[in-house]
Amino acid sequence: MATPLELSTRPGADGIPVVTVAGEIDMSNADRFRDALGLAAAAAAAAADGGSFVVDLTGVEYLDSAGVHALFEHAARIRLVAGPLLEPVLTVSGLADITSVEDSRREPQ
């Protein structure tokens, strides 16, 4: 049985695709997550900005290695938004070293 996962993709204010994720990402639903990232990457590649997109993980309560792997596939093109719960996972995995990670608690500028 797949773990509950909510995925939505929309254009951000700057036109860059934003994938918003809520729930838990594990091996039971990582393919759905990977597919959503792939669609956002394709949409971003068609845009004039060179193919970057945002993945908002603020609503994610659990992220296992299958989800981390899906993020690594797009690390060169993504900007992550995540809360303190995922900070250790993103740091230990090395993702925080190779992609932009924005703290979801930060005040909008």
trRosetta pair geometry for C-beta under 8 A, 3 or more apart (Angstrom, degrees):
i j d omega theta_ij theta_ji phi_ij phi_ji
1 28 7.0 10 101 -160 39 147
2 5 7.3 -77 157 11 108 105
2 28 4.4 172 -124 148 55 107
2 29 4.8 94 -165 -69 107 95
2 32 7.8 64 -160 -6 145 135
3 23 6.8 154 135 156 92 114
3 24 4.6 -67 150 80 137 113
3 25 7.9 -171 84 -97 129 12
3 26 5.3 66 13 34 146 114
3 28 5.0 117 -1 67 84 127
3 29 5.5 -109 55 -4 81 122
3 62 7.9 -74 164 71 156 126
4 23 4.7 -134 112 -139 77 134
4 24 6.9 75 66 28 66 89
5 21 7.1 -24 -170 -161 93 90
5 22 7.5 152 -160 81 48 50
5 23 4.2 -154 -106 78 44 141
5 24 6.6 -97 -79 62 87 50
5 25 6.3 82 -115 -87 130 63
5 29 4.4 163 2 140 144 158
5 32 6.3 143 87 85 137 134
5 33 6.7 -80 173 -62 152 97
6 20 8.0 -24 117 114 94 87
6 21 7.1 148 83 -159 63 41
6 22 4.3 -6 56 59 111 98
6 23 5.5 130 9 -19 74 116
6 59 7.3 -37 63 115 111 143
7 19 6.8 -19 -161 -170 91 94
7 20 7.4 149 -155 80 41 56
7 21 5.8 -3 -104 -106 71 72
7 32 6.5 -165 -7 146 147 104
7 33 6.8 -171 -84 -103 135 58
7 36 4.6 -111 -178 -88 143 159
8 19 7.5 160 83 -154 41 49
8 20 4.9 -11 62 56 91 101
9 17 5.8 -2 -172 -169 104 107
9 18 6.9 163 -150 81 56 46
9 19 5.0 -20 -97 -99 87 68
9 20 7.5 -179 -82 16 35 71
9 36 6.3 -177 -47 -166 118 95
9 39 6.5 -143 -7 101 170 116
9 40 5.4 -149 -131 -80 133 100
9 43 7.5 140 159 19 135 155
10 17 7.5 153 84 -148 24 62
10 18 5.7 -21 66 59 73 95
10 20 7.4 1 18 -3 99 112
11 15 5.4 -22 -172 -143 118 39
11 16 7.1 129 -157 64 69 24
11 17 6.1 -54 -101 -93 54 50
11 18 7.2 89 -172 10 12 87
12 15 6.8 -38 66 33 71 16
12 16 4.9 -12 38 64 118 77
12 17 7.1 96 -7 168 88 3
12 18 4.5 98 -61 -35 97 118
12 54 6.1 59 -48 21 142 135
15 47 6.3 153 136 -142 110 137
15 49 7.5 152 91 -21 108 127
16 44 6.6 32 -153 -117 74 101
16 47 7.1 -173 -104 91 55 170
16 49 6.3 -45 -88 45 97 159
16 52 6.2 -23 -142 96 129 84
16 53 5.7 177 172 -116 92 53
16 54 6.1 88 120 -11 116 97
17 40 4.3 -177 125 -152 141 88
17 43 4.8 94 -57 91 142 126
17 44 5.2 -103 22 -60 114 90
17 47 7.8 -164 -18 -20 90 139
17 53 4.2 -18 70 -132 94 120
17 54 7.1 -167 101 33 52 71
18 40 7.9 -128 60 -137 5 132
18 53 7.1 -167 -78 -177 31 86
18 54 4.5 -13 -113 71 76 112
18 55 7.9 170 -160 -85 54 22
18 56 6.0 28 -180 -15 101 114
19 36 5.5 121 -143 144 129 110
19 37 6.3 -55 -34 -90 173 59
19 40 4.8 -80 -50 -55 114 157
19 53 6.8 59 -9 144 96 121
19 54 7.0 -174 27 95 65 58
19 55 4.9 -13 65 -115 106 69
19 56 6.8 -174 88 24 50 73
20 56 4.6 -13 -110 64 67 120
20 58 7.9 -30 -149 37 87 97
20 59 7.1 52 172 18 88 124
21 25 6.9 4 172 -56 138 121
21 33 6.9 41 -121 -125 135 103
21 36 7.8 141 -84 97 101 153
21 55 6.8 10 -5 -177 120 87
21 56 6.6 171 21 84 72 63
21 57 5.6 -10 61 -109 115 57
21 59 6.3 -166 102 65 50 96
21 60 5.4 17 111 -63 107 105
22 59 3.1 -35 -106 126 85 137
22 60 6.7 -136 -123 -66 28 49
23 29 8.0 -12 109 76 132 161
23 59 7.0 22 -11 131 46 100
23 60 6.8 -19 64 -118 39 58
23 61 6.7 -60 178 21 21 99
24 29 7.7 108 95 40 71 130
24 60 7.1 109 -105 -160 31 74
24 61 5.5 -51 -76 67 79 92
24 62 3.9 9 -133 53 98 108
24 63 7.8 -151 -158 -63 58 41
25 29 6.5 -110 -134 83 53 101
25 30 6.3 85 179 -93 87 71
25 33 5.3 52 -135 -68 116 159
25 60 6.1 -21 -5 -142 105 123
25 62 6.8 -166 38 97 56 67
25 63 5.0 17 58 -118 109 66
25 64 6.7 -150 104 26 70 71
25 66 7.2 -147 149 86 86 89
25 67 3.4 83 125 -90 125 141
25 70 7.8 -110 177 38 134 135
26 29 6.5 63 55 32 63 84
26 30 6.7 -92 114 -44 23 95
26 62 6.6 -5 -53 117 102 115
26 64 4.5 54 -119 14 72 129
26 66 6.2 75 -180 45 34 123
26 67 6.9 -42 -73 -27 26 109
27 30 5.5 -30 -123 -2 32 123
27 64 6.6 -58 -28 86 76 139
27 66 4.4 144 -86 -30 64 155
29 32 4.9 -38 -175 34 80 117
29 33 6.2 84 129 -22 82 98
30 33 5.3 -54 -148 40 40 115
30 34 6.0 44 152 -23 71 104
30 64 7.9 -85 -69 69 122 98
30 66 3.6 -92 -72 143 159 117
30 67 5.6 -130 -112 -67 98 59
30 69 7.4 36 -172 59 139 105
30 70 5.8 -168 -171 -36 93 130
31 34 5.5 -50 -142 37 32 114
31 35 6.3 36 154 -21 64 104
32 35 5.7 -52 -149 35 30 113
32 36 6.5 31 153 -19 63 104
33 36 5.8 -54 -151 34 31 111
33 37 6.5 29 152 -16 64 106
33 67 5.9 -17 105 -119 166 84
33 70 5.3 100 111 110 106 171
34 37 5.7 -56 -150 38 32 111
34 38 6.3 35 151 -22 65 106
34 70 4.3 -124 -85 -125 81 118
34 73 7.1 48 -138 35 97 152
35 38 5.5 -54 -148 35 32 114
35 39 6.5 32 155 -18 65 103
36 39 5.9 -52 -148 35 32 110
36 40 6.4 29 153 -15 64 107
37 40 5.7 -56 -148 40 32 110
37 41 6.2 36 152 -23 66 106
37 55 6.9 -2 -107 -93 99 127
37 70 5.8 149 13 164 151 103
37 71 7.5 -149 -108 -93 156 46
37 73 7.1 109 116 76 141 113
37 74 5.4 -141 171 -13 121 150
37 78 7.8 -35 -148 -79 109 135
38 41 5.6 -52 -145 34 31 113
38 42 6.4 32 155 -19 64 103
39 42 5.7 -53 -150 35 32 111
39 43 6.4 31 152 -16 65 105
40 43 5.7 -54 -147 39 33 111
40 44 6.1 33 153 -19 66 108
40 53 4.6 160 154 151 109 166
40 55 7.7 139 90 -79 164 83
41 44 5.7 -55 -145 39 30 111
41 45 6.3 34 154 -25 64 105
41 51 6.9 28 -164 -172 69 98
41 53 6.4 -123 -84 13 47 135
41 74 5.6 -129 -80 -119 127 124
41 77 6.2 90 -126 91 95 150
42 45 5.7 -51 -146 32 30 113
42 46 6.8 29 154 -18 61 105
43 46 5.9 -58 -156 34 32 111
43 47 7.0 36 147 -26 63 103
43 53 7.3 78 76 -87 96 138
44 47 5.6 -51 -155 24 39 115
44 49 7.3 -62 -168 67 83 104
44 51 4.6 89 125 -156 99 45
44 52 5.9 -137 -173 69 136 20
44 53 4.2 -114 -64 -49 143 105
44 77 6.6 135 107 168 148 127
45 51 4.4 24 -91 -107 60 104
47 50 8.0 -45 92 22 85 31
47 51 7.2 161 54 -76 89 37
49 52 6.0 -74 121 34 117 92
51 77 5.1 -62 128 -135 95 130
52 77 5.1 -160 -109 -171 53 70
52 78 7.0 160 -159 -91 74 20
52 79 6.6 47 173 -17 115 97
53 74 7.8 -36 53 169 104 136
53 77 6.4 31 20 140 77 100
53 78 6.0 -30 73 -110 71 69
53 79 7.5 -149 106 25 30 79
54 78 7.1 115 -119 -161 21 74
54 79 4.9 -32 -107 69 73 96
54 80 7.7 151 -161 -94 63 19
54 81 6.4 25 -177 -12 107 108
55 71 6.9 -148 75 -118 167 99
55 74 7.9 114 -37 91 134 134
55 78 5.2 0 -2 -163 110 128
55 79 7.4 170 23 78 67 45
55 80 5.4 -24 69 -108 95 67
55 81 7.2 -170 91 25 47 72
56 59 7.6 47 128 10 93 89
56 81 4.5 -12 -118 60 68 118
56 104 7.6 94 -157 -99 87 117
57 60 4.4 -36 -172 12 84 128
57 63 7.1 5 -161 -68 135 138
57 80 6.1 -5 5 -166 117 98
57 81 6.4 171 29 82 67 58
57 82 4.3 -2 71 -97 113 88
57 83 7.6 -130 105 10 81 73
57 86 5.7 -14 125 7 132 170
58 81 5.9 -24 -44 123 96 100
58 82 6.6 -163 -74 -125 49 30
58 83 5.5 86 -138 -33 62 101
58 104 4.2 126 -104 -118 107 158
60 63 5.6 42 153 -57 134 102
60 67 8.0 149 -156 176 144 158
60 82 7.4 -39 46 -129 115 92
60 85 7.7 -164 94 90 74 122
60 86 6.2 45 85 -63 114 135
61 85 6.9 -44 -138 142 44 158
63 67 4.5 -113 -158 86 80 142
63 68 6.3 102 151 -53 105 81
63 86 5.7 49 11 -124 136 109
63 89 5.3 136 76 130 114 165
64 67 5.7 102 54 14 55 99
64 68 7.2 -105 119 -3 33 96
65 68 5.2 -52 -141 39 39 115
65 69 6.1 47 156 -26 68 101
66 69 5.7 -49 -149 31 29 115
66 70 6.8 32 150 -20 60 102
67 70 5.6 -50 -152 32 36 113
67 71 6.6 35 151 -17 65 103
68 71 5.7 -56 -154 36 34 112
68 72 6.4 39 149 -24 67 103
68 89 6.7 -132 -81 165 121 105
68 93 4.9 -132 -158 -133 138 157
68 95 6.6 -132 -154 -40 91 133
69 72 5.6 -50 -149 31 34 115
69 73 7.0 45 151 -29 62 96
70 73 5.8 -44 -160 18 35 117
70 74 7.7 0 154 8 60 103
71 74 6.5 -80 -162 50 37 90
71 75 6.5 69 143 -74 72 81
71 78 6.9 -100 -159 57 80 160
71 80 7.3 28 -153 -83 130 126
71 95 5.9 13 117 -123 128 143
71 99 7.8 -125 163 28 103 159
72 75 5.2 -11 -145 -35 41 119
72 93 7.8 -123 -64 157 112 119
72 95 6.6 -110 -79 -93 76 98
74 77 5.3 -70 -178 55 83 99
74 78 4.9 72 122 -30 104 116
75 78 6.3 -64 -123 35 26 103
75 95 6.4 -136 -115 -137 118 80
75 98 5.1 28 162 111 132 116
75 99 4.7 -125 -163 -50 78 122
76 98 7.7 -49 -77 156 57 105
76 99 7.5 -112 -71 -90 17 97
78 99 5.6 10 77 -159 84 143
78 100 7.8 -149 114 48 57 82
79 99 7.0 -167 -105 169 35 98
79 100 4.4 -20 -127 77 82 118
79 101 7.9 180 -171 -80 59 26
79 102 6.6 31 165 -11 101 111
80 90 6.9 -176 109 -127 161 144
80 95 7.3 53 -17 146 155 121
80 99 6.1 81 -6 118 105 120
80 100 6.7 175 28 95 69 59
80 101 4.6 -15 72 -111 110 70
80 102 6.8 -179 94 23 54 70
81 101 7.8 153 -92 -162 22 54
81 102 4.8 -25 -105 70 71 103
81 103 8.0 -6 -154 96 65 6
81 104 5.3 91 166 -81 92 87
82 85 7.8 -119 171 61 93 72
82 86 4.3 -87 -177 71 128 127
82 87 6.7 163 114 -66 117 60
82 90 6.2 147 59 -31 164 149
82 101 6.0 -34 29 -162 111 101
82 102 7.6 129 21 70 61 53
82 103 7.4 -50 74 -116 60 39
82 104 6.2 -117 109 -23 12 106
83 86 6.3 91 61 18 62 92
83 87 7.6 -88 117 -32 39 91
83 103 7.4 69 -122 -162 35 65
83 104 4.6 -49 -73 41 72 125
83 105 6.7 85 -130 -35 78 91
84 87 5.2 -29 -149 -5 45 125
84 103 7.6 30 -63 -144 71 101
84 105 7.2 12 -32 -17 98 131
86 89 5.2 -60 -163 44 65 114
86 90 5.6 59 143 -21 90 107
87 90 6.0 -62 -144 41 28 107
87 91 6.1 23 161 -17 66 113
87 96 7.7 46 -157 -76 62 145
87 101 7.9 127 -118 152 70 143
87 103 7.9 12 -85 -107 117 90
88 91 5.7 -61 -143 41 29 109
88 92 5.8 20 165 -13 69 112
89 92 6.3 -56 -135 42 24 103
89 93 5.9 20 164 -16 61 116
90 93 6.1 -57 -138 40 23 109
90 95 4.7 -82 -156 71 73 113
90 96 4.5 92 136 -49 96 99
90 101 5.7 117 151 -108 151 152
91 94 7.9 40 170 -63 28 23
91 95 7.9 -70 -56 53 18 75
91 96 4.7 -16 -91 21 55 144
91 97 8.0 89 -143 -33 52 85
93 96 7.8 108 62 -1 82 81
94 97 5.1 -49 -167 31 65 118
94 98 6.5 33 147 -4 85 109
95 98 6.4 -79 -150 47 34 91
95 99 5.8 -29 177 33 76 110
95 101 7.3 94 120 -62 93 124
96 99 7.3 -76 -116 59 20 72
96 101 4.9 -43 -122 -1 82 145
102 106 6.4 -91 177 28 89 138
103 106 4.6 107 78 -30 92 101
